[in-house]
């Protein structure tokens, strides 16, 4: 009996030493198509492919969820033969849109039996043009809803790296402000140096200044952008700037969003100052089911002119690398 138990134990130990088969998800390659255009409103197009590189056939389940309507609009099974070619999954125009630039967002959930669940996020956007005969042409594009975790935000202005390359390699901007102007001044907030995500407001009432900000689309249902941190400070001159990372500064800022301050008491009466905002957010390109952040093109004529005017406000040392634009 002891010999039988010993043999059984040895067999179990040998089984434990055998290599463990890969999980099902390890054998499934998911390749999304980042952006594509539907040839017509009634056509279909590949949104991703699935390939099974494992040794056994599997069937994946795909659900398409309309994020604005909050319901699943399609559920289908995709058979993936072992070692087979990539199998395309096709999308179509799920919801007819009516306004030029209108957007609706969708979530694809791909479930593999015995494996993981994968998700893809897209937006469908309508562009309306008119041909030479005056006929409207509706074109739909499907675009990946890109995800940007813990990205930085600054207010529009010149880049530190263009003025002082050794100060930082990041795309932080600073904002020259004339506080002698009574009332509100508005500056666009830019995330990742790619998207316009909000506005900063500088309100001057006599000697008192208040800085606030808002994010675009934050009043809409299912807004997803997450505010992680915020920082604002002011300098009397550009030469006062020695550190641009708030976390590395030896002392906290004397300024804060929504907190009034005095030009005389806090800035020595100087109204020609530099504002620096460095917030941090996590966001999607489409922050709500029917909304999108627009791209930031810093060298469009309006922004170039405004940036040059800002530079003229500053001290004579303010020069920008000519190759930066």
Short mmCIF file of the C-alpha atoms (twelve columns), coordinates in Angstrom:
data_MODEL
# 
_entry.id   MODEL 
# 
loop_
_atom_site.group_PDB 
_atom_site.id 
_atom_site.type_symbol 
_atom_site.label_atom_id 
_atom_site.label_alt_id 
_atom_site.label_comp_id 
_atom_site.label_asym_id 
_atom_site.label_seq_id 
_atom_site.Cartn_x 
_atom_site.Cartn_y 
_atom_site.Cartn_z 
_atom_site.pdbx_PDB_model_num 
ATOM 1   C CA . UNK A 1   0.000   0.000  0.000   1 
ATOM 2   C CA . UNK A 2   2.804   2.401  0.894   1 
ATOM 3   C CA . UNK A 3   4.465   1.625  -2.443  1 
ATOM 4   C CA . UNK A 4   1.238   2.445  -4.310  1 
ATOM 5   C CA . UNK A 5   0.876   5.761  -2.455  1 
ATOM 6   C CA . UNK A 6   4.487   6.624  -3.191  1 
ATOM 7   C CA . UNK A 7   4.000   5.925  -6.897  1 
ATOM 8   C CA . UNK A 8   0.819   8.044  -6.944  1 
ATOM 9   C CA . UNK A 9   2.595   10.923 -5.224  1 
ATOM 10  C CA . UNK A 10  5.458   10.730 -7.691  1 
ATOM 11  C CA . UNK A 11  3.002   10.828 -10.584 1 
ATOM 12  C CA . UNK A 12  1.326   13.924 -9.162  1 
ATOM 13  C CA . UNK A 13  4.691   15.626 -8.732  1 
ATOM 14  C CA . UNK A 14  5.615   14.816 -12.326 1 
ATOM 15  C CA . UNK A 15  2.332   16.326 -13.538 1 
ATOM 16  C CA . UNK A 16  3.047   19.459 -11.547 1 
ATOM 17  C CA . UNK A 17  6.370   19.831 -13.313 1 
ATOM 18  C CA . UNK A 18  4.817   19.715 -16.772 1 
ATOM 19  C CA . UNK A 19  4.494   23.089 -18.585 1 
ATOM 20  C CA . UNK A 20  1.136   24.826 -18.054 1 
ATOM 21  C CA . UNK A 21  -0.776  25.476 -21.292 1 
ATOM 22  C CA . UNK A 22  -1.102  29.136 -22.255 1 
ATOM 23  C CA . UNK A 23  -4.393  30.798 -21.383 1 
ATOM 24  C CA . UNK A 24  -6.834  31.306 -24.205 1 
ATOM 25  C CA . UNK A 25  -6.265  35.062 -24.388 1 
ATOM 26  C CA . UNK A 26  -2.531  34.498 -24.970 1 
ATOM 27  C CA . UNK A 27  -3.373  32.746 -28.207 1 
ATOM 28  C CA . UNK A 28  -5.714  35.444 -29.559 1 
ATOM 29  C CA . UNK A 29  -4.248  38.358 -31.477 1 
ATOM 30  C CA . UNK A 30  -6.492  41.425 -31.588 1 
ATOM 31  C CA . UNK A 31  -5.473  44.034 -34.177 1 
ATOM 32  C CA . UNK A 32  -7.676  47.158 -34.255 1 
ATOM 33  C CA . UNK A 33  -7.989  49.485 -37.236 1 
ATOM 34  C CA . UNK A 34  -7.317  52.930 -35.775 1 
ATOM 35  C CA . UNK A 35  -9.268  55.018 -38.258 1 
ATOM 36  C CA . UNK A 36  -11.273 54.329 -41.385 1 
ATOM 37  C CA . UNK A 37  -13.986 55.808 -43.592 1 
ATOM 38  C CA . UNK A 38  -17.178 54.131 -44.708 1 
ATOM 39  C CA . UNK A 39  -17.476 54.256 -48.500 1 
ATOM 40  C CA . UNK A 40  -21.177 55.013 -48.071 1 
ATOM 41  C CA . UNK A 41  -23.734 55.254 -45.278 1 
ATOM 42  C CA . UNK A 42  -24.928 51.720 -46.041 1 
ATOM 43  C CA . UNK A 43  -21.493 50.102 -46.356 1 
ATOM 44  C CA . UNK A 44  -19.416 48.102 -43.882 1 
ATOM 45  C CA . UNK A 45  -15.726 48.245 -42.987 1 
ATOM 46  C CA . UNK A 46  -13.305 46.177 -40.896 1 
ATOM 47  C CA . UNK A 47  -12.914 47.569 -37.382 1 
ATOM 48  C CA . UNK A 48  -10.523 44.894 -36.040 1 
ATOM 49  C CA . UNK A 49  -9.273  41.375 -36.730 1 
ATOM 50  C CA . UNK A 50  -8.987  38.381 -34.418 1 
ATOM 51  C CA . UNK A 51  -6.520  35.553 -34.979 1 
ATOM 52  C CA . UNK A 52  -6.296  32.319 -33.025 1 
ATOM 53  C CA . UNK A 53  -2.707  31.112 -32.839 1 
ATOM 54  C CA . UNK A 54  -3.543  28.380 -30.320 1 
ATOM 55  C CA . UNK A 55  -4.062  24.659 -30.775 1 
ATOM 56  C CA . UNK A 56  -7.833  24.573 -30.240 1 
ATOM 57  C CA . UNK A 57  -10.759 26.292 -31.904 1 
ATOM 58  C CA . UNK A 58  -12.474 29.016 -29.864 1 
ATOM 59  C CA . UNK A 59  -15.504 31.244 -30.292 1 
ATOM 60  C CA . UNK A 60  -15.282 34.877 -29.243 1 
ATOM 61  C CA . UNK A 61  -18.330 36.971 -28.381 1 
ATOM 62  C CA . UNK A 62  -18.404 40.598 -29.496 1 
ATOM 63  C CA . UNK A 63  -20.795 43.192 -28.090 1 
ATOM 64  C CA . UNK A 64  -21.212 46.680 -29.553 1 
ATOM 65  C CA . UNK A 65  -22.503 49.211 -27.021 1 
ATOM 66  C CA . UNK A 66  -23.907 52.654 -27.880 1 
ATOM 67  C CA . UNK A 67  -22.541 54.880 -25.106 1 
ATOM 68  C CA . UNK A 68  -25.021 57.701 -25.686 1 
ATOM 69  C CA . UNK A 69  -28.124 55.502 -25.857 1 
ATOM 70  C CA . UNK A 70  -26.741 53.229 -23.125 1 
ATOM 71  C CA . UNK A 71  -27.683 49.949 -24.685 1 
ATOM 72  C CA . UNK A 72  -26.086 47.091 -26.608 1 
ATOM 73  C CA . UNK A 73  -26.893 47.362 -30.298 1 
ATOM 74  C CA . UNK A 74  -25.234 44.188 -31.528 1 
ATOM 75  C CA . UNK A 75  -24.018 40.871 -30.131 1 
ATOM 76  C CA . UNK A 76  -22.367 38.257 -32.325 1 
ATOM 77  C CA . UNK A 77  -20.137 35.196 -32.108 1 
ATOM 78  C CA . UNK A 78  -16.898 34.936 -34.062 1 
ATOM 79  C CA . UNK A 79  -15.532 31.441 -34.716 1 
ATOM 80  C CA . UNK A 80  -11.735 31.375 -34.584 1 
ATOM 81  C CA . UNK A 81  -10.198 28.146 -35.921 1 
ATOM 82  C CA . UNK A 82  -6.910  27.034 -34.419 1 
ATOM 83  C CA . UNK A 83  -3.938  28.424 -36.321 1 
ATOM 84  C CA . UNK A 84  -6.242  30.166 -38.787 1 
ATOM 85  C CA . UNK A 85  -5.917  33.425 -40.659 1 
ATOM 86  C CA . UNK A 86  -7.036  36.722 -39.069 1 
ATOM 87  C CA . UNK A 87  -10.826 36.992 -39.019 1 
ATOM 88  C CA . UNK A 88  -12.183 40.522 -39.628 1 
ATOM 89  C CA . UNK A 89  -15.000 41.994 -37.588 1 
ATOM 90  C CA . UNK A 90  -16.994 44.566 -39.503 1 
ATOM 91  C CA . UNK A 91  -18.617 47.796 -38.392 1 
ATOM 92  C CA . UNK A 92  -21.338 49.812 -40.050 1 
ATOM 93  C CA . UNK A 93  -22.943 53.209 -39.490 1 
ATOM 94  C CA . UNK A 94  -24.832 52.275 -36.348 1 
ATOM 95  C CA . UNK A 95  -26.834 55.487 -36.027 1 
ATOM 96  C CA . UNK A 96  -27.594 58.019 -38.763 1 
ATOM 97  C CA . UNK A 97  -26.407 61.470 -37.668 1 
ATOM 98  C CA . UNK A 98  -27.747 64.799 -38.928 1 
ATOM 99  C CA . UNK A 99  -25.338 67.649 -38.129 1 
ATOM 100 C CA . UNK A 100 -21.950 68.342 -39.666 1 
ATOM 101 C CA . UNK A 101 -19.283 67.240 -37.190 1 
ATOM 102 C CA . UNK A 102 -21.760 65.279 -35.052 1 
ATOM 103 C CA . UNK A 103 -20.246 62.343 -33.142 1 
ATOM 104 C CA . UNK A 104 -21.514 59.235 -31.413 1 
ATOM 105 C CA . UNK A 105 -19.289 56.873 -29.434 1 
ATOM 106 C CA . UNK A 106 -19.247 53.077 -29.140 1 
ATOM 107 C CA . UNK A 107 -17.571 50.415 -27.021 1 
ATOM 108 C CA . UNK A 108 -16.612 46.995 -28.392 1 
ATOM 109 C CA . UNK A 109 -16.319 44.235 -25.805 1 
ATOM 110 C CA . UNK A 110 -14.540 41.075 -26.989 1 
ATOM 111 C CA . UNK A 111 -14.846 38.039 -24.704 1 
ATOM 112 C CA . UNK A 112 -12.732 34.914 -25.161 1 
ATOM 113 C CA . UNK A 113 -13.959 31.714 -23.419 1 
ATOM 114 C CA . UNK A 114 -11.627 30.901 -20.555 1 
ATOM 115 C CA . UNK A 115 -9.665  34.061 -21.229 1 
ATOM 116 C CA . UNK A 116 -9.777  37.783 -20.770 1 
ATOM 117 C CA . UNK A 117 -12.152 40.489 -21.890 1 
ATOM 118 C CA . UNK A 118 -10.832 43.110 -24.263 1 
ATOM 119 C CA . UNK A 119 -12.407 46.494 -24.977 1 
ATOM 120 C CA . UNK A 120 -12.045 48.984 -27.804 1 
ATOM 121 C CA . UNK A 121 -13.502 52.489 -27.898 1 
ATOM 122 C CA . UNK A 122 -14.436 54.369 -31.075 1 
ATOM 123 C CA . UNK A 123 -16.362 57.389 -32.242 1 
ATOM 124 C CA . UNK A 124 -18.298 57.719 -35.475 1 
ATOM 125 C CA . UNK A 125 -18.240 61.226 -36.942 1 
ATOM 126 C CA . UNK A 126 -20.359 62.724 -39.714 1 
ATOM 127 C CA . UNK A 127 -18.884 65.217 -42.176 1 
ATOM 128 C CA . UNK A 128 -21.257 66.953 -44.587 1 
ATOM 129 C CA . UNK A 129 -19.981 68.493 -47.810 1 
ATOM 130 C CA . UNK A 130 -21.746 69.884 -50.865 1 
ATOM 131 C CA . UNK A 131 -20.836 68.972 -54.439 1 
ATOM 132 C CA . UNK A 132 -20.887 71.271 -57.472 1 
ATOM 133 C CA . UNK A 133 -24.579 70.551 -58.018 1 
ATOM 134 C CA . UNK A 134 -25.490 71.616 -54.501 1 
ATOM 135 C CA . UNK A 135 -26.123 68.060 -53.360 1 
ATOM 136 C CA . UNK A 136 -25.137 67.230 -49.796 1 
ATOM 137 C CA . UNK A 137 -22.684 64.367 -49.326 1 
ATOM 138 C CA . UNK A 138 -22.619 62.593 -45.959 1 
ATOM 139 C CA . UNK A 139 -19.339 60.910 -45.050 1 
ATOM 140 C CA . UNK A 140 -18.825 58.844 -41.888 1 
ATOM 141 C CA . UNK A 141 -15.434 58.243 -40.277 1 
ATOM 142 C CA . UNK A 142 -14.772 55.844 -37.424 1 
ATOM 143 C CA . UNK A 143 -11.954 56.987 -35.147 1 
ATOM 144 C CA . UNK A 144 -10.285 55.333 -32.170 1 
ATOM 145 C CA . UNK A 145 -11.231 57.051 -28.924 1 
ATOM 146 C CA . UNK A 146 -7.633  57.430 -27.761 1 
ATOM 147 C CA . UNK A 147 -6.912  57.276 -24.027 1 
ATOM 148 C CA . UNK A 148 -4.420  59.615 -22.321 1 
ATOM 149 C CA . UNK A 149 -3.726  58.760 -18.669 1 
ATOM 150 C CA . UNK A 150 -2.137  61.356 -16.330 1 
ATOM 151 C CA . UNK A 151 -1.327  63.871 -19.056 1 
ATOM 152 C CA . UNK A 152 -0.361  67.476 -18.356 1 
ATOM 153 C CA . UNK A 153 -2.295  70.627 -19.205 1 
ATOM 154 C CA . UNK A 154 -1.021  74.179 -19.591 1 
ATOM 155 C CA . UNK A 155 -2.507  77.491 -20.717 1 
ATOM 156 C CA . UNK A 156 -1.763  78.838 -24.190 1 
ATOM 157 C CA . UNK A 157 1.442   80.774 -24.732 1 
ATOM 158 C CA . UNK A 158 5.066   80.278 -25.804 1 
ATOM 159 C CA . UNK A 159 6.843   77.071 -24.845 1 
ATOM 160 C CA . UNK A 160 9.518   77.201 -22.172 1 
ATOM 161 C CA . UNK A 161 11.629  74.816 -24.268 1 
ATOM 162 C CA . UNK A 162 11.616  77.250 -27.206 1 
ATOM 163 C CA . UNK A 163 12.809  80.155 -25.068 1 
ATOM 164 C CA . UNK A 164 15.137  78.279 -22.702 1 
ATOM 165 C CA . UNK A 165 15.925  74.824 -24.124 1 
ATOM 166 C CA . UNK A 166 17.837  73.762 -21.007 1 
ATOM 167 C CA . UNK A 167 14.924  74.507 -18.684 1 
ATOM 168 C CA . UNK A 168 12.761  71.565 -19.785 1 
ATOM 169 C CA . UNK A 169 12.275  69.165 -22.659 1 
ATOM 170 C CA . UNK A 170 8.522   69.060 -22.088 1 
ATOM 171 C CA . UNK A 171 5.937   71.088 -23.999 1 
ATOM 172 C CA . UNK A 172 4.838   73.281 -21.101 1 
ATOM 173 C CA . UNK A 173 3.593   76.736 -22.055 1 
ATOM 174 C CA . UNK A 174 3.645   79.966 -20.075 1 
ATOM 175 C CA . UNK A 175 1.198   82.819 -20.468 1 
ATOM 176 C CA . UNK A 176 2.212   86.508 -20.372 1 
ATOM 177 C CA . UNK A 177 -0.740  88.466 -18.963 1 
ATOM 178 C CA . UNK A 178 -1.466  92.187 -18.712 1 
ATOM 179 C CA . UNK A 179 -3.281  92.635 -15.402 1 
ATOM 180 C CA . UNK A 180 -3.957  96.314 -16.115 1 
ATOM 181 C CA . UNK A 181 -6.822  95.116 -18.327 1 
ATOM 182 C CA . UNK A 182 -10.021 95.139 -16.296 1 
ATOM 183 C CA . UNK A 183 -12.525 92.332 -16.776 1 
ATOM 184 C CA . UNK A 184 -11.988 88.809 -18.094 1 
ATOM 185 C CA . UNK A 185 -9.155  87.445 -20.232 1 
ATOM 186 C CA . UNK A 186 -9.536  83.902 -21.588 1 
ATOM 187 C CA . UNK A 187 -6.781  81.459 -22.524 1 
ATOM 188 C CA . UNK A 188 -7.236  78.003 -24.028 1 
ATOM 189 C CA . UNK A 189 -6.017  75.027 -21.995 1 
ATOM 190 C CA . UNK A 190 -4.004  72.461 -23.958 1 
ATOM 191 C CA . UNK A 191 -3.456  68.835 -22.905 1 
ATOM 192 C CA . UNK A 192 -0.568  66.723 -24.188 1 
ATOM 193 C CA . UNK A 193 0.296   69.625 -26.532 1 
ATOM 194 C CA . UNK A 194 -2.354  68.054 -28.787 1 
ATOM 195 C CA . UNK A 195 -5.912  68.835 -27.681 1 
ATOM 196 C CA . UNK A 196 -7.793  71.908 -26.534 1 
ATOM 197 C CA . UNK A 197 -9.505  70.667 -23.388 1 
ATOM 198 C CA . UNK A 198 -10.724 73.803 -21.650 1 
ATOM 199 C CA . UNK A 199 -10.230 77.465 -20.852 1 
ATOM 200 C CA . UNK A 200 -8.485  79.441 -18.116 1 
ATOM 201 C CA . UNK A 201 -10.030 82.738 -17.009 1 
ATOM 202 C CA . UNK A 202 -8.183  85.691 -15.503 1 
ATOM 203 C CA . UNK A 203 -10.689 88.122 -13.979 1 
ATOM 204 C CA . UNK A 204 -9.414  91.521 -12.859 1 
ATOM 205 C CA . UNK A 205 -11.536 93.838 -10.723 1 
ATOM 206 C CA . UNK A 206 -9.544  96.848 -9.614  1 
ATOM 207 C CA . UNK A 207 -6.578  95.467 -7.660  1 
ATOM 208 C CA . UNK A 208 -8.118  92.007 -7.233  1 
ATOM 209 C CA . UNK A 209 -7.427  89.049 -9.540  1 
ATOM 210 C CA . UNK A 210 -9.107  85.636 -9.593  1 
ATOM 211 C CA . UNK A 211 -7.992  82.745 -11.838 1 
ATOM 212 C CA . UNK A 212 -10.405 79.938 -12.606 1 
ATOM 213 C CA . UNK A 213 -10.755 77.322 -15.325 1 
ATOM 214 C CA . UNK A 214 -13.257 74.950 -16.902 1 
ATOM 215 C CA . UNK A 215 -13.062 71.854 -19.076 1 
ATOM 216 C CA . UNK A 216 -14.932 71.621 -22.335 1 
ATOM 217 C CA . UNK A 217 -17.981 69.315 -22.302 1 
ATOM 218 C CA . UNK A 218 -17.874 68.816 -18.523 1 
ATOM 219 C CA . UNK A 219 -21.541 69.795 -18.292 1 
ATOM 220 C CA . UNK A 220 -22.525 66.862 -20.514 1 
ATOM 221 C CA . UNK A 221 -23.824 63.528 -19.317 1 
ATOM 222 C CA . UNK A 222 -21.254 60.743 -18.909 1 
ATOM 223 C CA . UNK A 223 -18.310 63.162 -19.037 1 
ATOM 224 C CA . UNK A 224 -15.217 61.022 -18.482 1 
ATOM 225 C CA . UNK A 225 -12.271 63.414 -18.068 1 
ATOM 226 C CA . UNK A 226 -10.762 63.095 -14.601 1 
ATOM 227 C CA . UNK A 227 -9.053  66.031 -12.877 1 
ATOM 228 C CA . UNK A 228 -5.992  64.715 -11.041 1 
ATOM 229 C CA . UNK A 229 -4.095  67.813 -9.911  1 
ATOM 230 C CA . UNK A 230 -3.943  71.549 -10.519 1 
ATOM 231 C CA . UNK A 231 -1.275  74.215 -10.181 1 
ATOM 232 C CA . UNK A 232 -1.110  77.924 -10.980 1 
ATOM 233 C CA . UNK A 233 1.515   80.540 -10.148 1 
ATOM 234 C CA . UNK A 234 2.663   83.972 -11.298 1 
ATOM 235 C CA . UNK A 235 6.102   85.474 -11.925 1 
ATOM 236 C CA . UNK A 236 7.071   89.115 -12.263 1 
ATOM 237 C CA . UNK A 237 9.689   88.300 -14.890 1 
ATOM 238 C CA . UNK A 238 10.741  85.347 -16.999 1 
ATOM 239 C CA . UNK A 239 14.143  85.332 -15.285 1 
ATOM 240 C CA . UNK A 240 12.356  84.347 -12.061 1 
ATOM 241 C CA . UNK A 241 11.500  80.949 -13.574 1 
ATOM 242 C CA . UNK A 242 14.058  78.319 -12.553 1 
ATOM 243 C CA . UNK A 243 11.884  75.195 -12.110 1 
ATOM 244 C CA . UNK A 244 8.791   74.203 -14.080 1 
ATOM 245 C CA . UNK A 245 7.790   70.964 -12.347 1 
ATOM 246 C CA . UNK A 246 5.483   71.846 -9.433  1 
ATOM 247 C CA . UNK A 247 6.564   68.687 -7.604  1 
ATOM 248 C CA . UNK A 248 10.194  69.888 -7.664  1 
ATOM 249 C CA . UNK A 249 9.540   73.403 -6.389  1 
ATOM 250 C CA . UNK A 250 10.875  74.022 -2.865  1 
ATOM 251 C CA . UNK A 251 7.675   75.731 -1.677  1 
ATOM 252 C CA . UNK A 252 4.009   75.626 -2.642  1 
ATOM 253 C CA . UNK A 253 2.573   78.310 -4.892  1 
ATOM 254 C CA . UNK A 254 1.288   81.519 -3.320  1 
ATOM 255 C CA . UNK A 255 -1.614  81.391 -5.781  1 
ATOM 256 C CA . UNK A 256 -4.520  79.006 -6.294  1 
ATOM 257 C CA . UNK A 257 -7.497  78.665 -8.593  1 
ATOM 258 C CA . UNK A 258 -10.549 80.498 -7.307  1 
ATOM 259 C CA . UNK A 259 -8.590  82.364 -4.601  1 
ATOM 260 C CA . UNK A 260 -8.523  86.183 -5.020  1 
ATOM 261 C CA . UNK A 261 -5.152  87.907 -4.782  1 
ATOM 262 C CA . UNK A 262 -3.906  91.492 -4.807  1 
ATOM 263 C CA . UNK A 263 -1.756  92.902 -7.598  1 
ATOM 264 C CA . UNK A 264 -0.187  95.329 -5.117  1 
ATOM 265 C CA . UNK A 265 0.362   92.921 -2.230  1 
ATOM 266 C CA . UNK A 266 1.214   89.738 -4.132  1 
ATOM 267 C CA . UNK A 267 2.949   91.076 -7.244  1 
ATOM 268 C CA . UNK A 268 4.383   94.342 -5.951  1 
ATOM 269 C CA . UNK A 269 2.018   96.310 -8.169  1 
ATOM 270 C CA . UNK A 270 3.449   94.796 -11.363 1 
ATOM 271 C CA . UNK A 271 0.709   94.256 -13.950 1 
ATOM 272 C CA . UNK A 272 2.929   92.832 -16.697 1 
ATOM 273 C CA . UNK A 273 3.402   89.295 -15.406 1 
ATOM 274 C CA . UNK A 274 3.783   85.673 -16.428 1 
ATOM 275 C CA . UNK A 275 1.186   83.047 -15.501 1 
ATOM 276 C CA . UNK A 276 2.070   79.357 -15.425 1 
ATOM 277 C CA . UNK A 277 -0.580  76.643 -15.211 1 
ATOM 278 C CA . UNK A 278 0.359   72.962 -14.984 1 
ATOM 279 C CA . UNK A 279 -2.623  70.734 -14.313 1 
ATOM 280 C CA . UNK A 280 -2.855  66.995 -14.822 1 
ATOM 281 C CA . UNK A 281 -5.839  65.050 -16.181 1 
ATOM 282 C CA . UNK A 282 -6.762  61.621 -17.502 1 
ATOM 283 C CA . UNK A 283 -8.926  61.866 -20.596 1 
ATOM 284 C CA . UNK A 284 -10.255 60.332 -23.793 1 
ATOM 285 C CA . UNK A 285 -10.241 62.149 -27.120 1 
ATOM 286 C CA . UNK A 286 -14.042 61.837 -26.985 1 
ATOM 287 C CA . UNK A 287 -14.810 62.975 -23.419 1 
ATOM 288 C CA . UNK A 288 -18.566 62.374 -23.656 1 
ATOM 289 C CA . UNK A 289 -20.699 60.186 -25.932 1 
ATOM 290 C CA . UNK A 290 -21.461 63.016 -28.384 1 
ATOM 291 C CA . UNK A 291 -18.376 65.203 -27.946 1 
ATOM 292 C CA . UNK A 292 -14.719 65.448 -28.957 1 
ATOM 293 C CA . UNK A 293 -11.753 67.531 -27.927 1 
ATOM 294 C CA . UNK A 294 -10.419 69.394 -30.948 1 
ATOM 295 C CA . UNK A 295 -6.801  69.291 -32.059 1 
ATOM 296 C CA . UNK A 296 -4.514  72.111 -30.989 1 
ATOM 297 C CA . UNK A 297 -2.700  73.645 -33.968 1 
ATOM 298 C CA . UNK A 298 -0.301  76.095 -32.366 1 
ATOM 299 C CA . UNK A 299 0.898   77.563 -35.640 1 
ATOM 300 C CA . UNK A 300 -2.429  78.543 -37.102 1 
ATOM 301 C CA . UNK A 301 -2.356  82.277 -37.949 1 
ATOM 302 C CA . UNK A 302 -4.468  83.361 -34.975 1 
ATOM 303 C CA . UNK A 303 -2.332  81.525 -32.436 1 
ATOM 304 C CA . UNK A 304 0.952   82.622 -34.014 1 
ATOM 305 C CA . UNK A 305 -0.107  86.254 -33.867 1 
ATOM 306 C CA . UNK A 306 -1.271  85.941 -30.269 1 
ATOM 307 C CA . UNK A 307 1.917   84.201 -29.165 1 
ATOM 308 C CA . UNK A 308 4.074   86.851 -30.827 1 
ATOM 309 C CA . UNK A 309 2.075   89.585 -29.089 1 
ATOM 310 C CA . UNK A 310 2.648   87.812 -25.767 1 
ATOM 311 C CA . UNK A 311 6.386   87.732 -26.365 1 
ATOM 312 C CA . UNK A 312 6.394   91.464 -27.047 1 
ATOM 313 C CA . UNK A 313 4.941   92.011 -23.566 1 
ATOM 314 C CA . UNK A 314 7.928   90.423 -21.885 1 
ATOM 315 C CA . UNK A 315 11.466  91.587 -21.190 1 
ATOM 316 C CA . UNK A 316 13.924  92.090 -24.097 1 
ATOM 317 C CA . UNK A 317 15.537  88.726 -23.313 1 
ATOM 318 C CA . UNK A 318 12.423  87.022 -24.678 1 
ATOM 319 C CA . UNK A 319 13.528  85.396 -27.926 1 
ATOM 320 C CA . UNK A 320 12.242  82.192 -29.426 1 
ATOM 321 C CA . UNK A 321 14.285  79.668 -31.337 1 
ATOM 322 C CA . UNK A 322 13.463  80.456 -35.023 1 
ATOM 323 C CA . UNK A 323 13.509  76.739 -35.845 1 
ATOM 324 C CA . UNK A 324 10.770  76.011 -33.301 1 
ATOM 325 C CA . UNK A 325 7.954   77.133 -35.559 1 
# 
